[in-house]
């Protein structure tokens, strides 16, 4: 037996496994202790190729820039020009993604409406129906049509400014959802026609149609009910973006909403969030290719979501061909989610600022992802709305700054040619040249 | 009686005309001819009018109906009366898949048979089927009553919430968490009323009641095999 006190013999340094890391081992122990997979909110946390792996080239001698603060760079976008009698006109190309009343508190939904309206953009309902405060505070409100149909009714459908048929979302393409019983207050239960306190499952497929041919008829029905006034969006999770975008267009969508794996959810299995779907960056070019192949680019608008954080992300998504972007997680952070001022309370919940993702448990110290009246009272919807408006303005200003530097007088004029990639992976996914070269993987004619 | 011919007028014209009818309309009786399996006939109505459709309909006839009475003199395609809020939809023939899906209220009567997923995710609607229903009917049904005068297919009431299911004939199999329950006097009265209103001469005492065992209402790993 080795004598551990014998210092004359060099010792092997303890090496941590790169495969069985401490977080992995902790999860194995947690699973062994509980017998239940981990459920959490948010999107993919793993590092994947993202907008950070792209750079703008900016203007120089071969291109000339626009003067910042002097020459205009437009930001408006019109959604739903294909069939809707009343397309949506937005002042900025950043929209608020669908998040349910139930997952979020009523005041948090109100704040999203206030902030979006003040910034000249739209907000979106979620898997729980439309609340009066959300409708009342949202100048432009997109009504989600989800598999569960919780709270779905024709009156609210007609009150909406657009209808978004949700096929899937980036955090869990192919999966349904679950709102755990502890978040089912009397009001949430009533809106969803279910008893208080029980887990509310959201189906992964729509109950009354399957496949793209049926979807076309479903869109027809919704247009007939609403007099062909409202833009119909189709939201898909990023998995096979070329084919799914093609089918959504074929089915009659006015707008395609494409959500990558960094897009958040209120709750699902961690294994689903981290191991199913495509990074947002990998989704955009195939979807744009589908639009172009059908002659529908800019005729059917593309909204991209999943990991949009900065004006640079907005500009990059648009340069790759998106007409607009949607934010969810970033909007919650702007409202105050994961704010360091609640660190001591995050610690009590066994987590820390920036890592808190147990939104489904309803104990959010910031009072945003909860139905607990005491916690909800911590959140001021007026102040939250103001912060969101500020953040949306900054996103827009940042995107304009970049667009002007690239010589563009509208964000929509940004193009792939304005970009280069820092990594081979990003070059392949975004189909823009590796920095300093004219080549990207798969390109043969350079 | 106003007659609307779908051979000479468009679906858009039909629905727009029906949507123009308000609570106090004098034009309370409508007839639609040459339906010929068209989709989305008489969807989104919101007035106490009577619409009789001559011939069979395609998808989503009577979808999201409020107040109106819609009578299909033929068979109905998938999703008839989907998400109905109130009113009555009567199908003289058979109904395809998803009949009454997610309906919140009102009465759907199918005098023939209904296909699979009848009453899927129903949220308060009452459905009476004079014939048989297909598999996976009342899947995730939340509330309301599903009455089947004939037989039910496989996996009836799978993952059921609080909807009540009444079947007179055989049930091929019950879905997860769906069990036979005691038929109490209040259930007999509910059933009698629904049978009377739907024009069935079946006797309430001939039915069995099925409902949720409520074992899947809150996630429990010991029930993993049922999820």
Interface residues (C-beta under 8 A of the other chain):
Chain A: X34 X35 X36 X148 X149 X152 X153 X154 X157 X178 X180 X181 X192 X193 X194 X195 X197 X198 X199 X201 X203 X207 X208 X209 X214 X217 X218 X220 X221 X224 X225 X226 X227 X228
Chain B: X11 X12 X15 X16 X19 X39 X40 X43 X44 X46 X58 X59 X60 X63 X64 X66 X78 X79 X82 X83 X85 X97 X98 X101 X102 X104 X117 X120 X121 X123 X124 X139 X140 X142 X143 X159 X161 X162 X217 X218 X219 X221
